[in-house]
């Protein structure tokens, strides 16, 4: 079964961008090549600060919409409770 991800990145200006992706590593690379969302293009580089795994695209999209409605403070609280997994390359 394919996984989908809802994620938050911190932009170079300190703002947050929330999105979803099937391949999170590739999506982050796309953002940082200025080929991702228009919002992040002028705020590079971006760094991953939060991610969730979902079993369907629709679940990831629904969660993205929920997170986007949160205040900055609530997003910071969500990020604060999250610990990124170690890179295993």
Secondary structure as GFF3:
##gff-version 3
##sequence-region A 1 89
A	DSSP	beta_strand	4	10	.	.	.	ID=ss1
A	DSSP	beta_strand	16	21	.	.	.	ID=ss2
A	DSSP	alpha_helix	24	32	.	.	.	ID=ss3
A	DSSP	alpha_helix	38	41	.	.	.	ID=ss4
A	DSSP	beta_strand	47	54	.	.	.	ID=ss5
A	DSSP	alpha_helix	57	68	.	.	.	ID=ss6
A	DSSP	alpha_helix	72	80	.	.	.	ID=ss7
###
